[in-house]
């Protein structure tokens, strides 16, 4: 039986960790490096940083955050957002990232994937697919945090990525992301069945009870979790996050996590083990 991975996903805008619903309506949660260190201490297998406005501004601004984080955590760091060239990839790897995650540039420039895998190795190159289910039942890939229509079929794109020798695929259900309603198991199952590269499921986890099905039924190799873990960090660290920039009203209110049952990484892993799913404790 394979050992699955739990990967906190940290969406970053400027200096702040943010979180939205359907990748929109971003709310400030705190300092990214604080969250990353907390997750490392809790037993995260990796962490993933995504600059959520990088494609809009055509640049990735996470270098300082990566450098700061890499000094205090010793698990793989994946960085994505706005990476459009080999020099962009080199810069974030030099800053301390272990892997890079491409989306917009990957769809627009297949040669970049070929060059990057040849130069840095397949295991370093991750590609994210932001999937939206259309009214006719098909799934199409979007870019720029689910804002930009591409017309690219999600499943055909996943198969092409395997041909291009990427190391992993992150599949995000934009419809489910930030809702806490559970994963799109249909989407993840089909991706997992079509490709042999590791599949990281993202979007929809609202409680630890949502996770066994994504491994047992949908056959994902890892999950990238945001709100489920972030809201627990907020509960555990009430004294932080008081002077962040941007939309901080969420942090000032008496918090109601609605459909979420926040939990710690160790709680997630213990629950998985209880349900016969192997993970690193």
N, C-alpha and C positions, 0 to 999 in steps of 0.2 A: 504494500500500500504506500502511496506517495505521501510525503510530508508537505502539508500545505503551509502557506505563508500569510501572515497578517501584516498589512502595509498601511500605516496611517497616511492619508493623502492630505497635504497642506496646500490649499489654494491661497496664493499670495497676490496682493495688490499693493504696490508701493512697499512700505515697511511693515504692513499688517497682514496677519492671517485673516482671511475672510471666508464667509460661507453664504451660499444662496440656495435657491430652489430652482430646479431646471437650469442650473448654472447662471441664474440671473438674480437680481435683487440682493446684491452682496452686502452682508453685515460684518462689521469688524468684530473679531473675537479676541485678538491679542497679538503678542509678539511670536512670530513663527519659531524662533530658536528655543523659546521657553517650552512650547508644545513639543517640539522634536526631542528635546532632552528628557522631558517627562515620559514620552512614549518609549524612548530607548531604555529608560530605567524600568519601565513596565514590561519590557520583553518584546518590543516590536522586532520583526525580522528585517525590515527595511523601512525607509521613509521616502515619500515622494513629494517633491515640491513642484507646484505648477504656477507659473506666472500667468494669471488669468487675463491680463490686459496686454501681454507682450505682443501678440499677433496684431492687435489694434495699432500699437505704436512701432511695430516692426523691430523690436529689440527685447532681449531678456535682461532684467535688472536684478537678478537674484544673486549675483556674484558675492556681495558682502554677506548676505544671509547664509549662503553655502559655506563660505570660509569660516564664519563664526560657528556654525553648526558642526562642521567637520572636526573642530577642535575638541568637542565634548561628547560626540557619539561615534561609535565604532561598528556601525552596521552599514550596509550599502545605501547610498543616497542616489535617487533618481531625480533628474531635473528636466522640466519641460516648459514650453512656452516661448514662442518667438525665435526658435533656433532655425535659421534658414541657410546656413552654410557650414562648411567644414571648419572655418575659423570660429564661428559661434560655438560649435561643439567643443573644439579645443579649449575655448575660454572657460566654459563651465566645468570641464573635466580638470583643467588646471586649478580651478578654484576649490576643488575638492569633491565634485560629483563622481560617482562610479559608473552611472549610466545616464543616457539622455533619452528623453521622450519627445518624439516628433509627431506632428499631426498635419497642420496646414502645409508645411514644406514637403512633407512626404507625399501628399496627394498631388501637389503641384509639380513635383520634381522627383521622379523615380530614380533619376541618376544620383541624387544626393544620398539616397538609401544605399545604393550600390557602392558609392565611394566611401560612405561612412562605415559600412560593415567591413569593407576591405581594409580600411585604414585602422579602425579601432577594434574590430572583431564583432561578430554578431551579438555576443552576449552584452555588449555595451549599448546596442541600439534597440530601443523600445518604440513602438508606434501605438498611439492612442487612436481609437475610433469612437467618435461621438455619434451615436445612433439615435435616430428618431423614427418611430413607427408611423408610417403614412396611413391615410384613411383606407387605402386599398390593401393594407396588411403588409406591404413591403417595408423593409428597413433601409433607410438611406443614411449615408455618412454626411455629417456636417462639420464645419470648422469654426474657429473663433468662438469657442465656448457655446457651440450649438446655434450660432447666429447665422452662419453663412451656408447656404444651400450649395451642394456640389453635384447632385444628381447621381452620385456614385453608389452602387448597390453595396451594402455592408458586407454581405457574404462573399461576393466576388472580390471585394477589396481585401478581405482577410486572407483569401487564398492567394491573391497576388503578393501580399506581404510575406507569406511563407516562401513563395518563389524567390522573392528578393532577399531572403535569408535574414530577416529580422530576428532578434533574440526573444522578444516577448510581444504580446498584443494586450493592450489595456482596452477593454470594451466597456464603454459608458452608455447606459441608457439615460439619455437626456430627459425622457419622460418620467423616469423614476427618481432621478438624482435630487437629493435634498428633501424628498417627501417622507421618508421613513416607512413607506408602504411595502417594502420588500423588493427583491431583485426581479428583473425581467428574465425569468428562467428560460423562457422560450428562446430569447435572443442569445443568451449565454450558452445554452445547450447546443444550439446549431453551430455557433462559432467553434466550440470545443470539438464537435464532431467533424468539422471540416478541416481543421489544421492540427498539426502535431507540435507546434511551438507552444510554450506555456501561455495560458490565458489568465489575465488578471481581471476579475469582475469588479465593476464599480457602478454605484448608483442605486440607492433605494434601501440600504440596510437601516432599520430603525430599532432593532433589538437583536440580541445575540441568537435568539431562536430562528432568525431568518437565515443564519449561516449554514447549517448542515445541508440544506437542500441545494445550495449553490455548489457545494463540493460533491455530495452524493449523487444528486440528480443531474445537475448541469455540468459537472465534471471540470469545474474551474480549478486552476492550480494555486490561485491566490486571490485574496480580496483586498481592494483598496477602500479604506473606511474613512469617512470624514465626520459628519455630524454626530454619529453614534459615540465616537471617542471624544470629539471636541467638547461636547456638552458636559461630559463627565469631567474633563479637565477644568472647565469653568466652575463646576460644583466643588471640585477639590481645591480650587485656588481662588477663592472669593476676593482676595486682597489684590490680585494683579489686574492688569488691563484698564486702569483708571484714567490714563491720559493718552489713549490712542487717537489717531486722526481718523476722520471719515465718519461713517454712519455708526455711531457707538450707542445709539438709543437702546438697542437690544441688551447691552451689558448693564444699563442703568435700571432696567425694569425688573420687577419680580418675575423670574423666568418660568415660563410654562413651555415644556418641551413637546407638547402636543402628542404626536404619534410616536415619539421617540422614548425608548427606555435606555438612557445613557448607561454605559458601563466601561470598565477598564479593560485593557488588553488581556491582563491575566485572567479576568472573568471570562472573556471570550474564549481563550485557549483552554481553560479548564472545562468549559461547557463542551467544546469540540471533542476533547479527549473522552469525556463522559459519553459522548455519542459515537465513539469509535473512529474518530477522525484524528489522524496523527499530525501533530504540530510541535514546534520546539517550545518547551516549557522553561 
